């Protein structure tokens, strides 16, 4: 003998399981906050030539360092003359590591509104995720050793310490605890009230 029990779930209860799910507009808010922290970290990483990320980047070879210094001085004199002539500057050459033309640094320290190569986005499928970085190929070339065959050491423009990454998680966690969950609890309380009212009417 088989006893079959069929139940129907109140629509209000059925919706409770996804009340605390992050929605795209919320992911966008978190992305903006984390990206601010990410760009701040990258600015410090370039300023310290890697030290802020846990390991200082390998120094430039004496020959290349001397070339950069000379080329930088030459460009400054050229730009000085162009400025005096009322012409647009041709841009400066960076003397620090990974900053020759400045494109890689800008793509990691400027907003995506200001720099199309900057990456900062998030989504909700299949579960909430966040992505930050750059579309500038130099990041991969230097970070993955693409230039290693030419004798250049690996220099990771995206390196982070564990504590740095934890700060990103803290921002997400703070949103959950201070914004998302309080709102979710209020919605659950309102839903529970509606369920009780429906049950009384059904009785």
Phi, psi and omega in degrees: 000135181241131177255120182254128180243125178247129180239152175240130183269129176302132181307326180295320179291322182299331182276349185294330187293335181249014180298324184267005178293145176282139177255165187302319181295331177284320176299322179297320178296314180296318180303317180297320180291316180293321181298323177300315179294319181298312181294326177295318178297316182295322178299317179290326179297315179290322180298319183269002182053048174102334185301324181295343179261006176110338181212120181295137179296150178301139183293156176291153176293150180305322182293315182289323178299319179293321179296316180298319180296315180293318180294323179295318179296320180296315180296324179296320179292322178296313182293327178297317179292321180294322179296318179296331180271004180076021180258160181288141179295147178271004179091150181265161176257129181284137180272339180283165182296138179064024181230027184306302177259349176086355184296317181295314180299314181298323182291345181252346184244350178256156179292161179291341175289326181269337184218114184293343180274349179285138182246125177201101179205164178214167180209179183238358181242135358283346174211161183306135179215159180222139182227132180222145180161217183212152174265359179290121185296338180298330179299316179288320181300313181282319184288328182258005177078024180302329180268003185299327180296340178266008177093007180267139179284162177286129176228109186271110180282000180240015186291140181225148169274165179302320180296325180295315180295323180299328179297326177292316178296325180296323179295317179295315180297320180298321178296318179299313186285322186264339183240303188292309184294317176303319178293322180295318179297318179298319180293322178295321179295318178295320179295319180297321179297318179294324179295316180297320179296318179296322180292321179295321179293323181292327180287000000 
